[in-house]
Structure formats: C-alpha cells, structure tokens
C-alpha cells in the first residue's frame, strides 16, 4: 500500500542547520493507519551547498534507524513501500531539538511502539554539525572516561534502588500487597547496578542514552524491569544530568573541543579520535556503483548490518567477523519467495579509516573492487 510523507516546515531554534518536519501518513507494519501528524520525523534541509553532505549524512542515519532505508532524495510528496520505507510498529512519534548551534545537532525522538503491547520510549541522536557524523560515546569520551561515566551511573542507580528498598521495608510493616514482589525486583535491580559499578566497561558496550544540550549532557539508563514487571518497578528509567564542566576530565580531546571550547575547531586532526568504522555510515563503491554501509560489532566479534545501493536505497543484510585488520562479510539479500540464501562475500582489509577489498558473487562468479570510508 502506498504510504505518504507530507513535507511540513517546522520553526526551530536552530542557529545553523535547518530542520524541517516530515509527517508520515499511511499504515505501519502492524496494519495500523497513521493519520497526518501522528508520526513526525526530523529532516535536515541544506540551505547552502556546503550543507548538502552534512544533511545527507544526518538524514540517511536517521532514516536507517527508523526505516532501514536511505532517506529519499529528492524528497517527494509520495513515498511508498517501493522506496524501502516500512515503519515497524510505531504508533506515534514526535521530536525535540535539544541543541543546534552550528557545532552539535542533537535530536530526541519521543515515540510509542506497539507489538504484543504498546510502550513509550525515547531515543537520542546527536551529530557533529560540521560533518553530519553521529556522535558516540567512543568519540566524546576517553576509554577511561567511558568506564568512569558508566560506573558513575551504576553508583547513582544503586543509590536509588537502596533508597527504594528502605521505603519498601517501612511499607511492608503496614501492607503486604505487592510489597514482597517489589522488594524482590528492586533487590535484583540493585545487584545489576552494583555489577555495573564494579565491572570495567567493554570498549563497545556503552549503552546509556546520551542527550546533548547546550550546557549539559543527560544520561539515561533504561528501567530494569521487563514489561510484565513494569508495575512493580518504582524506580523506572534512571537519568543523570551532568554539566559539561563536571565531565571535562572524562572527555576525549575531540569531545572537549566540541563541547567545552566554543572558539576551537573540533575537526583539527590532532584532537580527532581514530575513525570508528563500526556504527558509522561508510560511503564508497562496489565497482563503479555507489553504496552506503552501516555495520556494528558486538562483544563476541560478530559483525551485523546492511549496505544500500545509493540509487535505490533498499537494504541488503550483512553478517561476518573481524580478525586483525581483515573483515569478512556475507551478503544475504531478502527473498520474498522463500528462505534467504547468501549471494556474495566481501573480503575487506582495514587501513586507517578505509576499508578496501573485493565483493565476490557466489552465483555469477563475478568480482568487484570495494572501497569505503566514513
């Protein structure tokens, strides 16, 4: 069924990047009809030529997260399933611009998702306004800083659970309704928080939501309970607001230049961390054909993600692993008529911030050169 995106102008307090609103109209993957205004999406519009690459990077990243497809270019009034846009289970969504000052564009999405049940959630996406690159904990904090921030959140969470357990102990003297279950849940959550406080953080395991504002950052640790136990979870989502000066010692040189020093150029190569290839958009070619890739690596060294032909915007699934500087990926296109089967392999080598290698078809015995950079 055809789905529409209606393009509406949104007045923003943006100083540098021009953010407009897209209204998604149609049905989501659950079959629910979404009326105009029910699901709103941010879209960066390039006012000048210098902003075009930045806008493209930001829009593609946001659309991949929401639709697993590249942002439509040029933006048409009517966009349907043929464009790769499938909105899985989202019942409503709005967004707020938390920071837009020419250095950082920070957007927080406030949505309700529905599957077996409906539940509200927030997600935050911050970008370097000069490049359009997603800002991650890896870039903003030093390795030791990531561990310190995670452990600080663990300490904050453990204090909240201890406070709640003290309150429940008093409550248990006057009522028995749900108290034992709530105590058991909070004790379990406390142990998880204490484990976070004690355990060194793996390099790619920083999983707090990070929201960047003009003068502070907000960290959020999702609630401990699952949906079935949510009514027993008195603590819920845990937030920690930290002024930038309070976390200065934990920032990388790049993070300090970006967040603390309004007169510096954070793109100075001496302050940039090594380019992270995992979790960032990679641009390049297979042969002469332009592609965009986004892959992530978990703690077990398993790489998962997708790549997209820029002309079509649809996703092709990738999975593989890394050994040293060598990365091997298996391409498995979606097969609507049956079980998906591997169609090609990518054998890539990392050199600095570049990936180069070969794409090898399993069916046509064809080989193409692959080149990718952030």
Residue pairs with C-beta under 8 A, 6 or more apart in sequence:
1 26
1 27
1 80
1 81
2 26
2 78
2 80
2 81
3 24
3 25
3 26
3 27
3 79
3 80
3 81
3 85
3 87
4 24
4 25
4 26
4 77
4 78
4 79
4 80
5 22
5 23
5 24
5 25
5 41
5 72
5 75
5 76
5 77
5 78
5 79
5 85
6 22
6 23
6 25
6 36
6 77
7 20
7 22
7 23
7 43
7 75
7 77
8 20
8 21
8 22
8 23
9 20
9 21
10 19
10 20
10 21
12 18
12 19
12 97
12 100
13 97
13 100
14 97
14 100
14 105
15 100
15 101
15 102
16 100
16 101
16 102
16 105
16 129
17 44
17 51
17 54
17 55
17 58
17 100
17 102
17 105
17 129
18 44
18 45
18 46
18 47
18 51
19 42
19 43
19 44
19 45
19 97
19 100
19 105
19 107
20 42
20 43
20 44
20 45
21 40
21 41
21 42
21 43
22 40
22 41
22 42
22 43
22 75
23 36
23 37
23 38
23 39
23 40
23 41
24 34
24 38
24 39
24 40
24 41
24 87
24 93
25 34
25 35
25 36
26 33
26 34
26 80
27 33
27 34
28 34
28 87
28 88
28 89
28 90
28 91
29 86
29 87
29 88
29 89
30 88
30 89
30 114
30 115
32 91
32 114
34 87
34 90
34 91
38 91
38 92
38 93
39 87
39 90
39 92
39 93
39 111
40 93
40 94
40 95
41 62
41 66
41 93
41 95
42 62
42 95
42 97
42 107
42 109
43 59
43 62
43 71
43 75
44 51
44 54
44 55
44 58
44 59
44 105
45 55
46 52
46 54
46 55
46 56
53 131
53 132
54 127
54 129
54 130
54 131
54 132
55 132
56 71
56 73
56 132
57 127
57 131
57 132
57 133
57 281
58 105
58 127
58 132
59 71
60 70
60 71
60 281
60 292
61 125
61 127
61 132
61 134
61 281
61 294
62 71
62 107
62 125
63 69
63 70
63 71
63 72
63 85
64 70
64 281
64 294
64 306
64 308
64 315
65 123
65 125
66 87
66 90
67 84
67 85
67 86
67 87
68 84
68 86
68 306
68 315
69 83
69 84
69 85
69 86
69 308
69 313
69 314
69 315
70 84
70 292
70 308
70 310
70 313
71 313
72 79
72 83
72 85
72 313
79 85
83 313
84 312
84 313
84 314
84 315
89 113
89 114
89 115
90 111
90 112
90 113
90 114
91 112
91 113
91 114
91 118
92 111
92 112
93 109
93 110
93 111
93 112
94 109
94 110
94 111
95 107
95 108
95 109
95 110
96 107
96 108
96 110
97 105
97 106
97 107
98 106
98 107
98 108
98 124
98 126
98 211
98 212
98 213
99 105
99 106
99 126
99 212
99 213
99 214
100 106
100 129
101 129
101 214
102 129
103 128
103 129
103 130
103 258
103 262
103 266
104 126
104 127
104 128
104 129
104 135
104 212
104 258
104 259
105 126
105 127
105 129
106 124
106 125
106 126
106 127
106 211
106 212
106 213
107 124
107 125
107 126
108 122
108 123
108 124
108 125
108 211
109 122
109 123
109 124
109 125
110 120
110 122
111 120
111 121
111 122
111 123
112 118
112 119
112 120
112 121
113 119
113 120
113 121
117 227
119 227
122 209
122 220
123 209
124 209
124 210
124 211
124 212
125 134
126 134
126 135
126 210
126 211
126 212
127 133
127 134
127 135
128 135
128 258
128 266
128 267
130 266
130 267
131 267
133 280
133 281
133 374
134 279
134 280
134 281
135 210
135 212
135 258
136 206
136 276
136 279
136 280
137 146
137 149
137 206
137 208
137 210
138 146
138 203
138 204
138 206
138 273
138 276
138 279
139 252
139 254
139 255
139 273
139 276
140 210
140 251
140 252
140 254
140 255
140 258
140 259
141 149
141 206
141 247
141 250
141 251
141 252
141 255
142 250
142 251
142 252
143 203
144 250
145 247
145 249
145 250
145 251
145 252
146 201
146 203
146 206
146 250
147 200
147 201
148 250
149 206
149 208
149 219
149 247
149 250
150 196
150 201
150 206
150 208
151 196
151 197
151 201
152 240
153 196
153 208
153 219
153 221
153 238
153 240
154 193
154 194
154 195
154 196
154 197
154 198
155 193
155 197
156 238
156 240
157 189
157 193
157 196
157 221
157 235
157 238
158 190
158 193
158 194
158 197
160 235
160 238
161 186
161 187
161 189
161 190
161 193
161 235
162 190
164 186
164 234
164 235
165 183
165 186
165 187
165 190
168 179
168 182
168 183
168 186
168 234
169 183
171 179
172 179
172 180
172 183
178 231
178 232
181 232
182 232
182 234
185 224
185 225
185 229
185 232
185 233
186 234
186 235
188 224
189 224
189 225
189 233
189 235
192 224
193 224
202 299
204 278
204 297
204 298
204 299
205 299
208 219
208 220
208 221
209 218
209 219
209 220
209 222
210 217
210 218
210 219
211 217
211 218
211 219
211 220
212 259
215 243
215 244
216 241
216 242
216 243
216 244
217 241
217 242
217 244
217 247
217 259
218 239
218 240
218 241
218 242
219 239
219 240
219 241
219 242
220 237
220 238
220 239
220 240
221 237
221 238
221 239
221 240
222 237
223 230
223 233
223 235
223 236
223 237
223 238
224 233
224 235
225 232
225 233
244 251
244 259
244 260
245 260
248 256
248 260
251 259
251 260
252 271
252 273
253 270
253 271
253 273
254 266
254 271
254 272
254 273
256 271
257 264
257 265
257 266
257 268
257 271
258 266
264 271
266 272
274 353
275 352
275 353
275 374
276 374
277 295
277 350
277 353
277 355
277 374
278 295
278 296
278 297
278 303
279 294
279 296
280 294
280 374
281 292
281 293
281 294
281 374
282 292
282 293
282 294
282 295
282 355
282 372
282 373
282 374
283 290
283 291
283 292
283 372
283 373
283 374
284 290
284 291
284 293
284 355
284 370
284 371
284 372
284 373
285 291
285 369
285 370
285 371
286 359
286 368
286 369
286 370
287 359
287 368
287 369
289 309
289 311
290 309
290 310
290 311
291 307
291 308
291 309
291 310
291 372
292 307
292 308
292 310
293 305
293 306
293 307
293 308
293 318
293 372
294 305
294 306
294 307
295 303
295 304
295 305
295 306
295 318
295 329
296 303
296 304
296 305
297 303
297 322
298 304
301 321
301 322
302 319
302 320
302 321
303 318
303 319
303 320
303 321
303 322
303 327
303 329
304 318
304 319
305 317
305 318
306 315
306 316
306 317
306 318
307 315
307 316
307 318
307 331
308 314
308 315
308 316
309 316
316 331
316 332
316 333
316 334
317 331
317 332
317 333
317 334
317 340
318 329
318 330
318 331
318 332
318 346
319 329
319 330
319 332
320 327
320 328
320 329
320 330
320 346
321 327
321 328
322 328
325 349
325 350
325 351
326 347
326 348
326 349
326 350
327 346
327 347
327 348
327 349
327 350
327 355
327 357
328 345
328 346
328 347
328 348
329 345
329 346
329 348
330 342
330 344
330 345
330 346
331 342
331 343
331 344
331 345
331 346
331 359
332 340
332 341
332 342
332 343
333 340
333 343
334 340
335 341
342 362
343 361
343 362
343 363
344 359
344 360
344 361
344 362
345 359
345 360
345 362
346 357
346 358
346 359
346 360
346 370
347 357
347 358
347 360
348 355
348 356
348 357
348 358
348 370
348 372
349 355
349 356
349 357
353 373
353 374
354 371
354 372
354 373
355 370
355 371
355 372
355 373
356 369
356 370
356 371
356 372
357 369
357 370
358 367
358 368
358 369
358 370
359 367
359 368
359 369
359 370
360 366
360 367
361 367
